């Protein structure tokens, strides 16, 4: 039986309970705020699996998608053998919200809105490119409301940043343009995707990017990056750039910048709309993770803050759990840095102190998991569903973390016939 990697991509449905209501004067401030709940029967999980080896990051391997109604222990072992649909021309790296998926297919000629129903990819709407053109997997995105999607990337020559605003009801192009961002002096081109995110409290888009030049003499497969990435702040209504070329306070690169959060969550917000960005830097011959913060109302990073202290390797994903806590997926570089190394683990971060503890079950830390390009967790209805693929286990095991109590239970397993790469939660099409 082949080992496989179980990955959960946390595209959180709009009603998911990762926000907490504030206490009133009559409430005990020591109690956990009550979370809103949803009818779980109105949602399902889509499981993404690949044939041959792990998918993600421009993998050419066949991707199969299958759906399941729940991930709790009473589901038992989820077998996908003989079921599901092949994605074909569609990439695993995509956008999802509500009932639908959105992406640019391998033809690199249009935007597509689709569903996966009855083991088939069913196109709902599509829109050919206008002036700005994009490539499959190579773009960043952000939602400014439930129907407005902004897509952004470098142009073909990687000398400018282009953007397109879509109305996802019918996939019409509302507007498109180019940001006044140029390649800095002594550099040759801009990073392809970068990271784009929307801060609701002041209607601002933040675009994180950096410049590059060929080649990194120590690694001919990579270009040389600027030592510190940059930020552009954009008015989401007018797409006017308010500030640009804001340089990060420390040597660092954004996590997930190669594919713009199409597969992994690298940005999160707390209840006060403070923005957190997963990053890393090269230090002492390891890729040391860090969690940077932009306070609500500010445009620059807080130079005194690092929410992921004393890192033993790269920080890959972050998700906000509420009450100043976050779920992180990181790596212990000493245990291996290859994509499939069993060196990755989950931890719960206290954002006020930067301290963290490994995810545990039954009084023991959960063993290292394989797979770097992995989300592995989704937050839904007051719980975090966390899939791990350890070297010792034949199947992936889903652990269920109760956000309000901090307790961990064992959930369903997923049969190991294929390589499990991602899971998303979507509304049922009733």
Rosetta blueprint (number, residue, H / E / L):
1 X L
2 X L
3 X L
4 X L
5 X L
6 X L
7 X L
8 X L
9 X L
10 X L
11 X L
12 X L
13 X L
14 X L
15 X L
16 X L
17 X L
18 X L
19 X L
20 X L
21 X L
22 X L
23 X L
24 X L
25 X L
26 X L
27 X L
28 X L
29 X L
30 X L
31 X L
32 X L
33 X L
34 X L
35 X L
36 X L
37 X L
38 X L
39 X L
40 X H
41 X H
42 X H
43 X E
44 X E
45 X E
46 X E
47 X E
48 X E
49 X E
50 X E
51 X L
52 X L
53 X L
54 X L
55 X L
56 X L
57 X L
58 X L
59 X L
60 X L
61 X L
62 X L
63 X E
64 X E
65 X E
66 X E
67 X E
68 X E
69 X L
70 X L
71 X L
72 X L
73 X H
74 X H
75 X H
76 X L
77 X E
78 X E
79 X L
80 X L
81 X L
82 X L
83 X L
84 X L
85 X E
86 X E
87 X L
88 X L
89 X L
90 X L
91 X L
92 X L
93 X L
94 X L
95 X E
96 X E
97 X E
98 X L
99 X L
100 X E
101 X E
102 X E
103 X E
104 X L
105 X L
106 X L
107 X L
108 X L
109 X L
110 X E
111 X E
112 X E
113 X E
114 X E
115 X E
116 X E
117 X E
118 X L
119 X L
120 X E
121 X E
122 X E
123 X E
124 X E
125 X E
126 X E
127 X E
128 X E
129 X L
130 X L
131 X L
132 X L
133 X L
134 X L
135 X L
136 X L
137 X L
138 X L
139 X L
140 X E
141 X E
142 X E
143 X E
144 X L
145 X L
146 X L
147 X L
148 X E
149 X E
150 X E
151 X E
152 X E
153 X E
154 X E
155 X L
156 X L
157 X L
158 X L
159 X L
160 X L
161 X E
162 X E
163 X E
164 X E
165 X E
166 X E
167 X E
168 X L
169 X L
170 X L
171 X L
172 X E
173 X E
174 X E
175 X E
176 X E
177 X E
178 X E
179 X E
180 X L
181 X L
182 X L
183 X L
184 X L
185 X L
186 X L
187 X L
188 X L
189 X E
190 X E
191 X L
192 X L
193 X L
194 X L
195 X E
196 X E
197 X E
198 X E
199 X E
200 X H
201 X H
202 X H
203 X L
204 X E
205 X E
206 X E
207 X E
208 X E
209 X E
210 X L
211 X E
212 X E
213 X E
214 X L
215 X L
216 X E
217 X L
218 X L
219 X E
220 X L
221 X L
222 X L
223 X L
224 X E
225 X E
226 X L
227 X L
228 X E
229 X L
230 X E
231 X E
232 X E
233 X E
234 X E
235 X E
236 X L
237 X L
238 X L
239 X L
240 X L
241 X E
242 X E
243 X E
244 X E
245 X E
246 X E
247 X E
248 X L
249 X L
250 X L
251 X L
252 X E
253 X E
254 X E
255 X L
256 X L
257 X L
258 X L
259 X L
260 X L
261 X L
262 X L
263 X L
264 X L
265 X L
266 X L
267 X E
268 X E
269 X E
270 X L
271 X L
272 X L
273 X L
274 X L
275 X E
276 X E
277 X E
278 X E
279 X E
280 X E
281 X E
282 X E
283 X E
284 X L
285 X L
286 X E
287 X E
288 X E
289 X E
290 X E
291 X E
292 X E
293 X E
294 X E
295 X L
296 X L
297 X L
298 X L
299 X L
300 X L
301 X L
302 X L
303 X L
304 X L
305 X L
306 X L
307 X L
308 X L
309 X L
310 X L
311 X L
312 X L
313 X L
314 X L
315 X E
316 X E
317 X E
318 X E
319 X E
320 X E
321 X E
322 X E
323 X L
324 X L
325 X E
326 X E
327 X E
328 X E
329 X E
330 X E
331 X E
332 X L
333 X H
334 X H
335 X H
336 X L
337 X L
338 X L
339 X L
340 X L
341 X L
342 X E
343 X E
344 X E
345 X E
346 X E
347 X E
348 X E
349 X E
350 X E
351 X L
352 X L
353 X L
354 X L
355 X L
356 X E
357 X E
358 X E
359 X L
360 X E
361 X E
362 X L
363 X L
364 X E
365 X E
366 X L
367 X L
368 X L
369 X E
370 X E
371 X L
372 X L
373 X L
374 X L
375 X L
376 X L
377 X E
378 X E
379 X E
380 X E
381 X L
382 X L
383 X E
384 X E
385 X E
386 X E
387 X E
388 X E
389 X L
390 X E
391 X L
392 X L
393 X L
394 X L
395 X L
396 X E
397 X E
398 X E
399 X E
400 X E
401 X E
402 X E
403 X L
404 X L
405 X L
406 X L
407 X L
408 X E
409 X E
410 X E
411 X E
412 X E
413 X E
414 X E
415 X L
416 X L
417 X L
418 X L
419 X E
420 X E
421 X E
422 X E
423 X E
424 X E
425 X E
426 X E
427 X E
428 X L
429 X L
430 X L
